[in-house]
Amino acid sequence: MTASDIDRLQGNRMTEAEAKSFLRERGTGVLSLAAGDEAYGVPISAGYDGESTLYFAFVGFGEKSRKTAFAERTERASFVVYEATTPADWRSVVVEGAVSEVERANRSAAMDALEDNAWYPSLFSEADPMEKLRIWALEIDSVSGLRGADAR
């Protein structure tokens, strides 16, 4: 492998605006939470408000989900969004910040962001009750992105 090949694989830094644009357009990623010395990463949909907050909807299926248990004990979380089509055509963004539950009375901004750019699989029908829905927010205090040499 040549130095040129290595440079193509290492990627180029995205501007903050490029990273935030990619974050908005993807709608899914991996949320990483930590409880003490135990980590938990989960693929999840996210709504981005376009400024400083990501929102996640946790749908409860039992007494307490693993996601909720970890989120309640996590002080600082990370969220990774990525796309890769070839070794030189790829993009990734990492966001870090404090995570907290959004109270029911303050959900309107969260619901707007989730409706605007989160992606939902067909796992749930629209008829499913959402009474155990809990909304969590990640307040972004750092965002960084890289892209391959051929990425747009």
Buried (B, 14 or more C-beta within 10 A) or exposed (E): EEEEEEEBEEBEEBEEEBBBBBBBEBBBBBBBBBBEEEEBBBEBBBBBBEEBBBBBBBBBEEEEBEBBEBBBEBEEBBBBBBBEEEEBBBBBBBBBBEBBBBEEEEBEBBBEBBEBBBEEEEEEEEEEEEEEEBBBBBBBEEBEBBBBBEBE
